[in-house]
Amino acid sequence: MFLGDPSLLRFQNEILRMIANGEPLFDTMRQLCLRVEKTWPGVLCSVFAIDRTGVMRPLAAPSFPEAYSQAHDGVAIGPDTDAPGRAAFSRQPVLLADLASDPRASHSAAIIHGLGVSACWSPPVLGAAGDTLAVMNLYFYGARQVADVEREVAEACVELCETAFRRHESTLDRDRRANVDALTGLANRAAYNGAMAQLRCDDVGSWALFIIDLDNLKIVNDTFGHLAGDALIRAASARIARAMAPDVTYRIGGDEFAVILQQPASVADLNAAAERVFDELEVAADCDGHTVVPRATIGGATLSKTERTATSVGEAADFALYHAKETGRGGFVRYWPGIGSRITSRRAAIRDVSEALAEDRMEAHYQPILRLDTGLIVGLEALCRLRSRSGDLLPAGSFQEATTDAHVASELTARMMAIVATDIGHWQNAGLLVEQVSLNVSTADFYTGSLAKKVSETFSKAGIGLNKIVLEISEDVYLGRNDRVVAREIEVLRAAGVRVALDDFGTGYASLTHLVNVPVDIIKIDRAFVARLWPDDPSTIIVEGLIEIARRLGVAVVAVGIETEVQASQLWAMGCALGQGYAFAYPGDRDATGTLLHRHAAGGVGTMPLYAARQSSGLAELVSRRRIKTR
């Protein structure tokens, strides 16, 4: 406390007012030094902050040349430095009564000598825990000791410094808590919002934005627990930040990150920047004792002529991420103007299907699967149909985009299973033979709980053997994926007796690789090949090759989209045993399908071919009912 001098009290109150008003620490310390020098003639004052690494950072030295600050900046504190460094190290005031005679002050002696000062007294500024926050340095003209009254005034100044630094540290800590994510140490959503608000948007192409979503956090949480999930977030965040540095990475949600790209090379080539992230993530991480490969999907957008505000760039990047996640996780999509209409269409489909499910307007229609040698029905494919409020029947293609929503896809699959179980029971009670019924499932069904458990509970409860059920999955389930979720679930399904068919075979990515990596019972040759069975067309060669490969692997083959008897004859001659298509029957409801089963089901009494089959005793053996042993 000052000694009752009115000028000193005004000095004290001025500094305290600056501290209370939250003035920047630099401004407060500079004003303190100036007031010390004005109040105390013959003294020059400086304040050095001590950073967390134990080095000095000149904060205020208004009456000293720049060389003085430069000479002390970054110098480590210790017992063999000059007065400021020794005071900070020892946490005790240090007096150099004669600077010229102390060799430890030699690195700044020339600078100080030029000011005409000869003595230095450096009391430390300590934090609440006793750590050194700063050092106040008082330089005197002429070599001398410090008088008691000067010590009292200096100690009062040190108290002001302590108050200012503690307030500053408290503010920094509050800001850190407000702007730093506790789990990852990255800047958080608040910091991201602040940074986006400060971005300049008058220079098209000057910056870009990535929104990054972790694909497998839920799986890790559900499988290994939240400690493993937190470890995955930490590992992924560190790698993303490393790949994007010096651009800043923010954690803006549970499994979502944002990167504001301002480095010219990254902005110029977003694909290369995204690839750096994927490269960093591809190595497995130790997540609470479990080995996990982080998976991510990225959406990106650039400040452009159409996206000219930070808000519009953010929305564009969100659109791109949404599109990337719904059309194939694990990749990067850059926003383009038409993507918004695609997303609007997808959302409309999700809304329509959700409403139809709530109002019980989803139906199952069935298309027969025939033996091409006998023309008799050996199976059915259940096809999803939506009954509009006006009574129109809409095919699955008109609302296919709705199945990209995990919740809708899961609910739709559950509803179709329930309908099919009821219909099979109805046909069996009527004495009709139903050899097998196949249902389509989506990628989402494999990632929203146990698909095998859902199938078992639905059909076992209805008294229907799982050997009558075939689940059809399309090749895009595997597109670009290396994780084992789908393959593991397929193994469980097949072990329970459910057969698995790979739909649209030949149109996806690395189709033959799928047959090696994921055991299936049936492949369904896509209609695009069947439609091109012309002389000398490559499709003919491909289909023949697929049929032979499947035969040697013990996998049944169904040709899809047969629209003419000529196509059926060609496939029969190639060795394809099973087929379906409009040449035989259009999809029908339960009653129409029951009529077909009554007249044309294989094994029924008095049944007849559904079409003029090409009889061959040899071909009858081509229908493969063999189960593939897990390879």
N, C-alpha and C positions, 0 to 999 in steps of 0.2 A: 504494500500500500504506500502511496505517496505521503509525504510528511506535512501535509496541510498547505503547501504552496498552491495558491489559486491557479497559477499557470500550469503546474504539474497536474492538478486535478482536471483542468480542461483537457490537457493532453490525454490523461487516462480515459476520461469520458468519451473523447473523440474516437479513440481506438476501440473502446467497448461498444460504441454505437455502430461502428463499421462491422464488428464481429456479429452483433445482434442482427444487423440488416443483411447478413449473408454476403457481404462484399467479398470478391475473390481474395484468396490468401495472399497472392502476389501484391495486390493493391494495398492490403492492410499492412503487410510487412514493410512495403516501401514507405508508406506514410509514417509508420512507427520509426523507421530509421531517420527520416527527415525531421520528425519532431524531436528525437533524441539529439540530433546535431544542432537543432535550433535552440533547444532548452539547455544544452550542455556544451557551451563553446569550447573549442579545442578538442572535440571528439568526433571521429568518423565512425559510422555504424554500418554493419552488414549483417545479414542473416543467411545462414546456409541450412537448407533442409538435408536430412540424412535419409536416403532411400532404403528400401528393404534389403538391398544387397550390401549395405554398409559403406556406401560411398557418398561423398559430399556433392550436393547440387545447389549452387548459388541461387538464392531466391530473390534477395533484394540487396543491392549495393549501389544506391543512387549517386554517391559522391566518388565512386571508384571508377577507374577506366575499365573498359571491357576486358582488357588483358588480365586484370585481377580475377574476374570471375572465371575466365578461361583457364587460368593457372590452377584453380581449385576444383573445377568441374570434373567429376569422375575420379577424384583422388580418394583412395580408400582410407578410412579412419584407422588409427593405430597409435601405439605408444611412441613411435619414432617420427611422427609428422609434426607440423607446426601446431600452434595453439588450438585452432578450431578442430583439427583432427584428433588431437590428444584429449580435448575436452569431451568430444563426442564419444570417444572410446572409453575413457575412464568414468564418464558421467559425473565428473567433478569440474568446477571452474579451473581454468588454467591461465596463469599470468606469465607473460614474457615481459619482464621489466625492461629488457634491452634486446630488441629484435636483431640488431647487428651482431650480437655476440652469441646467438643461438644458431648453430649450423642446421638445425631441423627446419628453419624458416628460410633456407637458402633458395628454394625453388621459386619463391615469390618475393625475395628480399629486394631485388632491383625495382620491382613495381612499387612496393611499399615505400622504399627509400625515396622514390621520386615524389611521393606525397608529403614527405616531411614528417611522417609519424615514426616513433621509435619504440613504442610499447603497445602490447595487445593484451586485453583481458577477454577471455572467451568462456562465459558461463553456458552450460548446456540447457536445452529445453527438453524436459522429460515428459513422457506419456504417463497414462494412469498405471501402466504395468511396470514403470520404471525404465522403459526403453527410451533411447535418445531419438527424439523427433527432429531436433534442429539444434543449431548453435548460434547464439548471438555474439557478435564480435565487436568490441569497442577498442578502437585504435586511438592512442594518445600522442600528442605532440610532445616530444621529449621523453627520454627514458625515465620512468618513475614507477612508484607503487600506486595502488588504488586506495583513495581515502575511504573512511567508513561511510560517510554520507553518500559518496559515489556508489559504493557497494549497495546501499539500501535502494537508491534510485534504480540501479541496474537490475537488482533482484525484482523490483516492481515491474520493470520492463519485461523481464523473463516471465513473470506471471502472466502478463498480457500475451506474450508469445505462446505460452502453454495453452491459454484459453483459446486463442485463435487457431492453433494447430489441432487441438482436440475437437473444436467445432468443425474444422475442415475435415478431419478424419471421420467424424460422425456423419458429415454430409456425404463424403465419399462412400462410406460403408452403406448408408441408406441408398445412395445411387446404385451401388453394386447390387444390393439386394433387389432393387427395383428393376434393374436392367440386365442382370446376369442370371442365367439359368443355373439353379443350384446343382442339378444332377451332372451337367456336362461342362459347366464353366463357360459356355458360349453366351453371347449376347442373346437376350430373350425377345419375346413378342413386343414388349414395350419399346425396347431399343430398336427393333426392326421398324416399328411404326414411326418412331422418331427419325430414323435414318431416311426412310422413304419420304417423309414430309420435307426433308431438307434437300432432296435431290433436285438438281437443275433439270428442267425438261425443255429447254430452248434449243438443244443441239441434238437433232435426230441421230440415232445410232451411237450416242456417246456412252450408254450403259444398257445393261440387260439384267434380267432376273431369272433365277432358277428357283423353282419350288420342288423339293425333293421329299419323297414319301418312302419310308421303310416298308417293304412288302411282307416281311415275315415276323414282325414284332408280336402280333397276336398269337401266331403259332408257337413261338418261343415261350410267351407268357403262359399259354394253356398247357404246353407240354412240359416245360422245365420250371415254371414258376416266375414270379415277378423279379426276383433277384437276378435271374438270368436275363430277363427282359431289360432290366436297367443296365446290366453290363453290355448288352447288345447296343443300346442307345449310346452309351459312353464310347464304345469302340467305333461305332459308325460315325458319331459326331466328330471324333478326333480325326478320322480318316478323311471325311468330307472337308473339314476345315483345312487339313494339310494339302489336299488336292487343289483347293480353291485359293489358298493364300497367294498374294497378300489381300485379295478380296475377302470381305468379312462374311462369315457364316453365322446364321442365327437359328436357334431352335424356337420355332413358332407354335409348336403343338406337341402332343405326346410322341408321335413318330414322324413329325413333319419338320423340315428345315427349309430355310431360304438363304440364298446367296445373292447379294447385289454385286454384279460383275461390272467393274470399271476399268480393269486392265485391257488396253486396246486389243491385245492378241486374243484374249478370251471372248471379248465382245464380237470380234471379227469372225470367230469360228466357234460357235456354240457347240457344235457336234464334238469337236476335239476337247472342249472344256468338260462336257458331260462324260466323255470317254475317260478322262482322268479320274473322275469320281468312281466310275465302274471299275477301273483298274485297281484303285485303292481298296475297294470293297471286296474284291474277288478272293482275297486270302481269308481263310477261316480264322475266327476269333475265339478266344477262350471266354465263355460266358458263364461264370459261376460254376466252372468245372465241366461245362458242356461245350463241344466244338460246334460252332455255328458260322455259316457263311452269310454275312449281311447281304440282303437283297434290297434294291431300291429302284424306284421309277422316278423319272425327272420330266417336268414340264418347264418350258422356257419361253420367254418373250423378250423382245427388244423395244426400246423407245423408238417409235416409228411415226410415220405420217398419220397413221390411223390410231395408234396408241400414243398419245402425246402428253399424258399425265401419268404420275406415279400410280394413281388408282387404276387407270385403264391398263397399264402394263401388268399390275398385280392381278387383275381379273383375267387378262389374257393368259398369263402363266398358269393360273388356276384352271382355266379351260383346257390348256394343253396337258396339264397333269391329269385332269379328270379323263380326258380322251385317251391318254397313254395307259392309265390304269384299266380302263374299260375295254380297250382293244388289244391289250397284250402287255402285262406287267413286265418290269425288268428292262425297259428301254427308255429312250428319250424322244419326246415329241416337241417340236417347235411350233408355236402358235402360228396359224394362218387364218385369214379372215373368215373362211367358210367353216371353221371348226365350231363356231358358236351355233350355227344352224344344226349341225350334226348332234351337238349336245342337247339342244332344245328338242330335237326329234326323239332322242333317247329318253329324256326325262318324260316326254309325253307318253312314250310306250310304257315306261315304268308306272306312271300314274294310271294308265288304262288297265294294265294287268292287275295292279293292286286293287283297283275298284272292282274288277271282274272276280277276283278271288274273294273279296269281301261279300259280293252279291251272289256267289255261287254260279257264275256264268262261264266257268272253264269246263270244257268237255274233252273226252277222249274219243277219237275216231281211229279206226284200225285199218291197216292195209295188209293184205295177206302176203306171206312169203311162201313160194311154191318150190317144189322139186321140179326142175326143168325136164327130167326124164319121164315123170308120171303125170305132171300137171296138177298134182294134189297139194292142198295146203298143209304145210308143216309148221307154220308159225305165223305170228302177227307182229306188226310194229304199231305200237300205240303212239298216235300223233296228237299233239295238243291243239285244241281249237278254242277260240274265244267267241262266245255268243254276245253280239252287241246288244245294247238296250233295245234297238229297233228290230232285233231278231236275226240279223245277218250273221253268218258263220265266217269267221276270219281265220285264215291259215296261220301257222306258226311264224312264217316268214314276215308277216305284217307286224308282229310284236317281238321279234327275235331280240331286238336291242334291250328289251326289258330284262333279259336273263343276265345281262352284265352287272346288274345290281345283285349283290350277294344275298340279301334278305329276300328279295322277290324270287330269285332263282331257287333258293332253298324251299320257300313256301310253295312255289309252283310244282317242284318235284314231289314234295310230300303230298300235294293234292292229287297229282297224276297217279302216284302209287296207290293212294286210297281208292281212286276211281277204278283203276285196273284190277286191284284186288277184288273189288265188288263185282266187276264184270266177269272176271274169271270164275268166281263162285257161282254167278248166275248161269253161265254156260255149263259148268260142271253139273249143277243141279238139274239142268235140262238134258243131261246125258250126252252133251257134245264133247268131242275130243279137242283138247287144247294142248298142243305139244309144248309150245313156248311162246312167250310174249316179251317183246323188247321195249324198253323205255329209254328215252334220251335223258342224259344228265349233263350238267354244265360244270365248268371248272369250279364255280363257286360252291357246288355241292361237296367238293372234296376239302374245302377249307372252312366250312361252317359246322363242324361237328363230325360225328361218326356216320358216314354214309352207310357203311355195312350194318351198323346197328339199326338205322332207320329202315333199311330194306328188310332186315330180319324181323323186326317187330311188326311191320305192316303186313307182310304176307304170312308169317307164321300165325299171327292172330286170326287171319282169315282162313287158316287151314290149307294154305297153298304151299306146296313144296318149292323151295328156292331153286330147285333144278329146272323149274318152268320159267324162270326169270332171266332175261338177258338185259344187261345195261349197256347202252350205246354211248360211247364218248367220242368226240371229234378230235382230230389231230391237233387242233389249236390248243388243246389242253396241255400239250407238251412243248409248244412253240418256245424255243429258246430257254427251256427250264432245265435245271440240273438237280433241283431238290427232289427228295424222295417221298413227298407227301402223297402224290397221286399214285405212284408205283406201290407204296406200302398199302394204301387203301384197296387197290386192285387185288393185291395178294390176299388180303383179308376176305374180300368178297368171294374170290374164287375158292378159297379154302372152305367157305361156308356153303358152296354149291352153286353160287350164282355164276352164270356165264357172262363174259365181257366181250363186247364187239367194238372194234375200232371203225368208226363211221367215216364217210367221205375219204376213204383211203386213197392216197396218191396225190391229194391236193395240198397237203400240209408240208411241214418242214422235216426233212430227213425221215421219210416214212419207213423205210426198211430198217433204220436204226431203232425205231420204236418196237419193231417185232423182236429185236434182240434184247432191248433193255426192259421192256414191260410185257410180260406174258399176257396174251389174249387168246380167246377161243375162236373168234370170228373176225374176218375183215370184210368190210362192205365196200366194194369197188364203186367209186363215185360215178354219178350219172354222166359227167363230162366225158369220161372214157367210153362209156356204153354208147353214147350218141355219135361217136366217131369210128364205129367199127366198119370202116370202108376198106376196100382193097388197097393195099400199100400204105395205109395210114399208120403212122407211128403208134397210135393208140392201140391198134390191134396187137402189135408186137408187145407193147407194155402189158396189156391185159393177159396175154398168153403167159408172159413171164411171171406176173404176179400169181396167177393160178398155179403154176408149177412150183413156185417158191412156197406158197401156202400149203400145197399138197405135201411137200417134203418136210415142212415144219409141223404137219398135223393140224393145221388151222383151216376151219371151214371158210368158204367164200360165198358171199351173197352179192350178186350184181344188182345194182339199184338203178331205177329209172328206165326199165325196159318198156318201150312204148310200142314196139311192133313184134310180130311173131318172127320176123326175119332176124331181129336182134337176139331173140330168145334162141333161135336155131343156131346162130353163130356162137353164142356163149356155150350152148350145149355141146357143140362140136369141139370147142376149145377145152372142155373138161370142167366147166363151171356147173356145179350141181344145183345151186339155189338162186332164185331171182325174185324180184318184186317190181311192180311198175303198173302203169295205166293199161298196158297190154292185157293184164289179167283182171285188175279190179281197181276202182277208185276207193279211197278211204271211206269207211262208213261207220255209223254209230253202232252201239251194242246190238240192237235188234237186227240191223242189216248184216252185220258181221256174223251173228248167230245163224242167219239163213245160209250164208256162204259156208260156214262150218258144217251145217247139217248136210249140205249137198256135196261138198268138195273136200272135206278134211281127210287127210291120210289116216287109214285104219278104220274109218267108219264103214258101217254096213251099207252097201248099195251106193256108195259115193262114186262120183265120176270126175274126170279131169276138168279143171276150170278152163283149160284151153287145150287145143289139139296137140298133145305132147308127143315128142319124138321118142318112141319106145326103144329102149336098149337095155338088155339085161346087164351089160357091162357098166353102164352109167349109173345104175341103181346103187352100185357100191361106192360111188364118188361122194355121196352125202356123208360128210364126216361128222361123227358124233363123238370123236375121240377128244378126251381132255388132254391139254398140253401139260406135261409135267413142268413144274417151275424150273426154269433154266438158270 
